[in-house]
Amino acid sequence: DIDVEDYYSAFLEMVRNLLDGNMETSQYEDQLREMFTIHAYIAFTMDKLIQSIVRQLQHIVSDEICVQVTDLYLSECANKATGGSLSTQASRGSAESAYQRKAEQLMSDENCFK
């Protein structure tokens, strides 16, 4: 039995064990049900969510276009073309348009959405 105060740390440990292959999915779900009763379903897919995030991050760092787009974004942040909490459309309009053109050229073979 696990004390209620320790549920969060126990949950994190179970997710780690599941992702490392040291725990079966059925055991993971059973322990979650025991701890969180009917609210356990929220955590049932945590492993799949983490795996999906890892796949996306691997794609971002390994795909050349993704790396170039990330570099473009970081360079345009310095130009204030990416906005910010205090930027207005009027103050960043021309920089944002130039940023958009650069991104469209960089991803000419991709679908771009604004």
N, C-alpha and C positions, 0 to 999 in steps of 0.2 A: 504494500500500500504506500501511496505517495501523499504527503501532506499537501493541502490545497496551496499553501504558500510556495511550494516547489513545482507546481504544475508547469509553469512556463519553462523553467530550465529543463525539466523532464521532457517536455514537448520538443524543445530544440535538440536535445540529445537523441530522442527517437527519430527525428527527421534526419539527423546526421547518420545514425545507424542504418536507416532505410536507404539513404543515398549511397552509402558505402557498401551496401549489400549484406550488412550484418544483422538485418531484421527482415522478416517476411512481411509482405503487405497486409496479410490477414492479421498477424500479430500486432502490427502498427495500428490498424483500424480498431481492433478489439481493445487495446489499451486506451486509445483515444475515446472510445465509447464509454469505457469505465470512468475516465477522468471527466469528460465534458458532456456526458449523456447525449441528449438529442441535438446539442450544438456541435458535436464532433464532426459532422459532415463538412463543415467549413475547412477543417484541417486535412480531410482525406486526400485532397488533390494537391497538397503543398509540395510533395515530391515532384509531381508532374509540372507544376508551375516553376519550380527551381530548375528542373531539367530544361524546360523551354527557354527560360531566361539565359541559362548557360549556352545553349545552342545559338541564340540570337547574338550574344556577346562574342562567341567564337566567330560567327559570320562577320560581325562588324570589324573585328581586328584582323581577319584573314582576307577579306575581299578588298581588292585594290580600290574599287570605286568608293566603298564605304570609308576607307582610310582617307581618300582624297576629299570626300565630302566633309568628313570630320575636321580635317585640316582647314578646309575652306571656312567652315563654321567658326572655328577658333580664331582664324585670322580676321574674319568679318566682325567678330565680337569686339575687337579693338577699334573698328570703325563705327561702332554703335549701330551697325546695320541689322543686328539681330534683336533690337528692342531692349527691353529692360523695364524695371518697375517705374521709372520716371520718364521714359521716352514717350513722345507723342508721335503720331503718324507724320505730322508736319515737320518735325525736327529730324526724322530719319527717312523720309520718303525717297530722296535721290540715292542715298546709300543702300537702302533696301532694294531699290530697282536694279542697281548695279550688282548687288549680291545675287538677286534672282537670275539675272542674265548669266553670271558666272556659273551658277549652279546648273542652269539649263544647258549650257555648253558642256559642262563636265559630265552631265548625265544625258547626253543627247539620245542615247539608245534606251533610256529608261523612262518609265512613266513618272512624271513629276506632278506633285500636288501642292497647292499653296493653301 
